[in-house]
Every structure is written in structure tokens, then in C-alpha cells.
Amino acid sequence: MDKEQRKKLIVLVEDEEIIVNLLTNKLKKVGYEVKAAYDGINGLNLIRTAKPDLVLLDMLLPRLNGFEVLEKLNKEKILPDLPVIVISNSGQPIEIDRVLKLGIRDYLVKINFEPNEIIAKVNRVLGRDEVECGVRDKIEKERISGQALLVEDDIFISDLLEKKLSQSHIKTFRAMDANSARLILTSEKIDVILLDIVLPGVNGIEFLKEIKANEKLKHIPVIILSNLGQKKEIEKGLKAGAEQYMIKAHSTPNEIISKVMEVINKLDSRI
């Protein structure tokens, strides 16, 4: 394949599998090839052999940390020619300054970024046209079997569930808090709500009570997704009007989607 036509290769060095899966899917969706390594030594070897167009590098890695990987790349004179974007849990100025001196192109703090922000930075570093990316990212229209509102402030969980819901032909609207969810509920026909309890501002239980007190919204089934698994919390959620109460740590994404489909199918049978 001609070099101009081949897909740009990105090496992702990250030890958290959920992040690897999310970013790999996002990057492939917009036309990149992705190879991943889960520790510093394998990551360094992969960079040497695969000769990528760009590297996404975590700092806290087993066997060889991100700093050590960068130092070796610098000594081997692979840096600064190879574009590297660092993804880390730390946003300390001293750390940022240290990696910038080693020749990286950009830096993201895990707690603050969204996957789409990484895509934008990758595109910018590699000089890709946003219009081209938009065309690649265009999804073929499929039959929509329902519309879900996902009220969840954990970006990674939201990304994962949105992907799974899309695969089941369910269109997903996302909100990180009650205020955003209210706006969506006033403008969209929602068939089911997936609701976290611990949210910024109004908590999930209070927002659930608000929904059930609203004549226009009270018919919408609500599935609570929470890390709070005590009997008291479950009873509180069901008493407030939840159709189901699912504990995140005990529920796989497929089990959550199954419950959503079950609820939507119930609605269809009533029509």
C-alpha cells in the first residue's frame, strides 16, 4: 500500500484495559490503525518495531514507567521526531515540565479528558483535516429500537454503555447531571432512563423523585446504576420509583443492556 494511502498507526501504551478498549475503538472509528501494549517494556519494544506515526503514553506503567520510556526514546534519538501525547493521572506542573523537556507534543490529565478530546489532539498533531475525520466518523443510519437517557458523570462508563446501546440500535442521549438531563427530557422522547445516584448537584434519588412527580415524565421507566449497594440504598431507589436497581460492580455492560432491552420490549408490548 502506498505510504500516502495507508492508515496512520498509533501505538497506545496504557495498563488500564477499559481505557485501551475505549480509545482503540474511538481511534479505529475515525480511520487510524492502533496497536496497544500494557506495560512500559512491551510498549518500548512495540514503538521500536512498529515505527508508529504517533504514541499515546501513560505515565504510571508496570515494569517501566512513562518517564523511563521517554528517556530511552530520547537517548535513542527517536524523540523528538516521533510525536508523543502523554496521558497521566497527575497534572503537577513539575511533571508536565519534565516530559515537555523530553520532547513530547501534548499532555492530558486522565481525570479531566474525554476520549473525543484525545481524538482532536491526535488529529491536530498528525495534521488531519477535521472534515475528513467527520466523514470517516459518519455512522450508517440504522433502525432505532428506542431512545435512552444516560445520566452518568463517569465518562468512561458513559462511553462504554453508549457503544453497547448503539450496537443494540438504541439511540443514547448523555447527561452528566440533573440540569443537563432536564433539558434533554424537555426536547426528546425518551423511552428509558439509566440513572447514577452520585451526581454533581442534585443526587440521583432526588432527581428520580422529581421525574416521578412530573405528569409528563412519570411514565418513563428508570434503571438505577450505582456503586451504592447497601440494602437501604436499594430500597430507597425502588421506593422512589426505579424499575430496576443495578450495582455497577456486580453488573456487566451486557447485563445492563439486557435490562434496558427488557424494559423497552415491555413498552412495545403495551402499544
VENGI-V433106 format. One record per residue. RES is the residue in one letter. BURIAL is I if it has 16 or more other C-alpha atoms within 10 Angstrom, else O. Layout:
# VENGI-V433106
RES:BURIAL, RES:BURIAL
This chain:
# VENGI-V433106
M:O, D:O, K:O, E:O, Q:O, R:O, K:O, K:O, L:I, I:I, V:I, L:I, V:I, E:I, D:I, E:O, E:O, I:O, I:I, V:I, N:O, L:I, L:I, T:I, N:O, K:I, L:I, K:I, K:O, V:I, G:I, Y:I, E:I, V:I, K:I, A:I, A:I, Y:I, D:I, G:I, I:I, N:O, G:I, L:I, N:O, L:I, I:I, R:O, T:O, A:O, K:O, P:I, D:I, L:I, V:I, L:I, L:I, D:I, M:I, L:I, L:I, P:O, R:O, L:I, N:I, G:I, F:I, E:I, V:I, L:I, E:O, K:O, L:I, N:I, K:O, E:O, K:O, I:I, L:I, P:I, D:O, L:I, P:I, V:I, I:I, V:I, I:I, S:I, N:O, S:O, G:O, Q:O, P:O, I:O, E:O, I:I, D:O, R:O, V:I, L:I, K:O, L:I, G:I, I:I, R:I, D:I, Y:I, L:I, V:I, K:I, I:O, N:O, F:O, E:O, P:I, N:O, E:O, I:I, I:I, A:O, K:I, V:I, N:I, R:O, V:I, L:O, G:O, R:O, D:O, E:O, V:O, E:O, C:I, G:O, V:O, R:O, D:O, K:O, I:O, E:O, K:O, E:O, R:O, I:O, S:O, G:I, Q:I, A:I, L:I, L:I, V:I, E:I, D:I, D:O, I:I, F:I, I:O, S:I, D:I, L:O, L:I, E:I, K:I, K:I, L:I, S:O, Q:O, S:I, H:I, I:I, K:I, T:I, F:I, R:I, A:I, M:I, D:I, A:I, N:O, S:O, A:I, R:O, L:O, I:I, L:I, T:O, S:O, E:O, K:O, I:I, D:I, V:I, I:I, L:I, L:I, D:I, I:I, V:I, L:I, P:O, G:O, V:O, N:O, G:I, I:I, E:O, F:I, L:I, K:I, E:O, I:I, K:I, A:O, N:O, E:O, K:O, L:O, K:O, H:O, I:I, P:I, V:I, I:I, I:I, L:I, S:I, N:O, L:I, G:I, Q:O, K:O, K:O, E:O, I:I, E:O, K:O, G:I, L:I, K:O, A:I, G:I, A:I, E:I, Q:I, Y:I, M:I, I:I, K:I, A:O, H:O, S:O, T:O, P:O, N:O, E:O, I:I, I:I, S:O, K:O, V:I, M:I, E:O, V:I, I:I, N:O, K:O, L:O, D:O, S:O, R:O, I:O
